[in-house]
Amino acid sequence: MSKIHIISAMGVAPEQPINAATLTDLDTVDSNRVHIVGPVSPAPVVTITSFGPGTLVEKRCRFDARIIIQHDPVHLILLTGANRSANAGDVGEYFADQNGVWREESWQPKSSTITYTTSQNIFVPFPFTKAFIKLVGGGGGGSNASGIPRGAGGCGGYLEKTLTGLVPGATIQFTAGIGGLGSQNGGQSLLQSGSLTIPTLTANGGSSGLNIGAATSPGGTATGGDVNITGGAGHGIVGGSATVDGTYDSHSNAISPAQTSAVNVGGLPLGGGGITVTTGAALPAAPGLCIITWSL
């Protein structure tokens, strides 16, 4: 049976605001386009548990941040079957049936951030047409040479790039640079054209560690970004194994306490090089990756 939508406003009316509350009564808004206004920090987050007693009405809702929509299998049914936290600009469409049950019919986030750690064809997700890219090359592995002290590897290069005019469903190609093992250079990370033509973005890997106390292992360079940064150099007895969250591993059997000369940009390390230990193989470096924030 087809569903008939009866809209409370004639045609497409201008968007009208309503403050988010536990009961956010959408039927009191004389428009089918609604701006649900969130609380201003430090006020607490608002959890919406009901859209009110509407019947046979459809609403397009644009949310502010600091709002949670609570899934209710009886009164407010969300597509995910779970509570939803709104970011500023997210849009949901809701329909209240003849029994007053509200159902979420679509959810369009304003942005979505995805981390890619393996080489792949990346599909531009619907409905996004813009991408903010962070690309990191693989770090160079620490030295496996027998000389003491053995050096740490250089960090991979890092870039940032904004792409616009993208086509949902089209592809771009991502190659993830390896993190170097003992005495191995880090791999080059690439983002380049697939079915969609884009400028080639390159984040080179860091150099492997050397076994000379004062020598440095250069970090990788980056090209093609709006911002291009060379990774920090690994040193004879200093260096770090960088992790994605901006912290650095500290190993009790390292030649000296793990340190790093890598630069952090927005909390993201530049593909840290592997540190070395007094016995056994050098610890591997962080691999390359690509972080993309998709938006409209």
N, C-alpha and C positions, 0 to 999 in steps of 0.2 A: 504494500500500500504506500503510495507516495505521501510525503509529508507536506502540508501547506504551512508556509510561514506567514504569519500575520504580524506586521511591524507596527509598533505603537506610534511611530512618527510617519508623516506622509513623505514618501520618497527618501532621499538621503539628507537628513537634517544636519546642521552643524554639530560638532562634538560638544557635549555638555559635561561639566565636572560633577563628581560626587566624592565625598571623603570616604576613604576606606574605613570600614568598621566591621565588627563581628557580624552584624547584619547589615549588608550593603544592598539596599532595596533598589534594584535596577529599574523596577517598574515605575518608580517615582521620577525617573529622568525622562523628560519629554524629548527624547531623541533616540535613534537606534545606534548612535555613535557616542560612546561614553569614555570619559577620562577618569579613571579611578585614582584619586590623589592619595599618595602615601604620606606617612608621618615624616616629619623632619627630625633628623638626629639632633639631640640624644633621646628623643621620644622612642618608646619601644616599638618593635615590629608589630604590625597589625595582622591578625589571622582572620581571614574571611571564612565564615562557616556557612553562610547562606546569602543568596542573591534575592531573597524575598519571595513573596507569594505570586509571582508573575505566572500568567498562563497564555499560551500561544503567542509568545513574544520572542523576538530575536534581538540580541545586542552584540555589537562589536566593541570590545573593551580594550583600551590602551592603559597599561599599568605603569605606575611609578615604582621605584625600588622600595624595599622594606615592607613588602606585602607578601603574605603567604595565602594561597588559596587551598583550603582544606577539602580533600576528597571525601565525599559522603555517598555511599552506594545507594542511598535512598533519596536524598534531596539535591545533591550537587555532584554529578558524576563527571570526573575528569578523564581525559583520554588515557593517561598513564596508569590510572587506578591508584594513584598516590598523590600526596600533597605536592604542591608546586610553589617554588619560590620565584617571584617575579623580579626581573631586572628592568630598569627604566627603559621604556619604549617597547617592551614585549606586548604583543597583541593576541587576545583570545576572542573567539566567537562562541556565543552561548545561546541555546534555545530552550525555552521553557514549554513543556508539552501541556496537554489539556489537564493533566493532574498536578501541574505546578512543579514538576521535576525538571531541574536545570541540567542540561547536558553540554559539555564542552565539545564543539564540533571541529574546531581547529585551534592550533597554537603556533604562533609565528614569533620566535625569539628575535630580538633586534640584533643579537650577535651570538656567536658560538665559537669557543676556543677549543681546538683539537691539537694534540701533540702527536706527531708522526715520528716513529723511531725506526722503522724498517723501510727499505726501498720499495716503492709502489707507485702505481698510477693513482693520483689523488683526484677524486671527483669533486667538483664544486657543488656543495650541498644546496638544495633548494631551500629558501628562495634567494640566497645571497648573491650579491654581485660585486662585492668588495672584499679584499683580503689584506690584513696586516700581518706580515711575515717576519718571523725571527728564524734565521738559519745559522746553524753552528757546525763547524768542521770537527772531525775526530781529533782527540788529543794524542800526542806522541807518547809512546811507551817509555818507561824508565830504562836506563841502561842495564843490560844483562852481562856486561863485561866483568872480568875478574878483578879489575882495579878498584881500589878503595880510595876515596869515595866514588860512588857511581851516581851519575846525574839523573835528574828528573826530566821527563819530556816536556816539550812546549805545548801550549794550549792551542786548540783549534781556532780559526778565524770566526768572526761573528758579523752578521749584517742584519739590517732591518729594511723592509721594503713594503710600500703600499701599492697594491694593484687595484684598479677600478675597471668597470665595464666588463666584468666577468659574466660567463654564461652558465647558469645552473645546469648540471649534468655533464658539462665539458670536463676534460681531464688535463692535468699538468703532471709532469714526471718528476718524482723525487728520488734521489739517490742518497742514501745515508752513509756518511763516511765512517769507517771502522775506528774503534778506539785501539791505538797501538798496543801490542803486547811488548814483551821485553825487547829493547833495541829495535822497535818497529815504528815507522812514522805513522801518524794518524792519517785517516782517509779523508778524501775530498767529498764534501756534501754539495749536491747540485739540485737546483730547481729549474726546470726548463720546460719548453713547449711540449704539450701532448697534442690532443685535438684542439686545444686552445693555444694560441700564439702569445707568449710572454717573453720578456727579456730574460736571458740566462743569468741566474744568480749562483755565485760560487763562494763557498767557504772552505778554504784549504785546511788540510790537517796540520797539526804541529809536528815538529821534528822530534825524533827519538832522543833519549838522554845520552849524554856523553860520560866517559869515565875520567874526566879531568876535573879536579876539585873546583876550579874557578870558572870553568867553561859554561856557556849558556847554550841551550837548545832553542832556536827561534820558534816563536808561535806562528801559526798559519795566518795568511792574509785573506782578505775577502774582497770581492768585486761585484758590482752590479746593484748594490743596495742604495737606498737613500742615505743610509748610515753604514759605513764599512770600518770595522775595527780589527786590528791585528791582535791575535791572542798573546797572552803573556808568555815570556820565555821561561823555560825550566832551567834550574841552576845545578851546579855540581852536587850540592847537598840539600837543596831546598826545592820544593815543588809540591803540588797537590793533586789528588785524584778528585776532580770536581764532580759533583752530582747536580742534577737538574734543578733542585730546589735552592741552589746557591750555597750549600754547605760543602765542606771539604773533609774527606776521610782522614782520620788520625790513627796511625798504626804504631803499636808499641815496639815493633821490631824495625822501625824505620831507622835510617842512619842518624837522622836528627828529627825533631818534631816536625810533622808535616806542615809546610807553609805553601804559599802560592803567590806568584806575581801576576796572576790573571786579573783582569779587570772585570767587574760586575756591571752589567747594564740592566737596570730594572730588575735586579735580583737574579739575573741569569748569568752563570759563569761562561766564560769563553772556552768551552771544551777542554777542561783541565788535563794536563799531562799526568802520566802515571808516576808514582813515587817508587823508589827502589829500597830494597832491604839488604841487611848485611849478609844474609844467606838465602839461597833459593832464588827463584825467578822474580823479576821486577813485577810490581803490581800493575795490572792493565789500566789504560787511560779511559776516560769517558768517551763513548762513541758520539758521533754527530747526530743531530736531530733537527726537526723542523716544527715550529709551533705557529699555527695559523689562527688568527681571530677573524672569522667570517662575519660580515655584516652587510646591511642594506645600503 
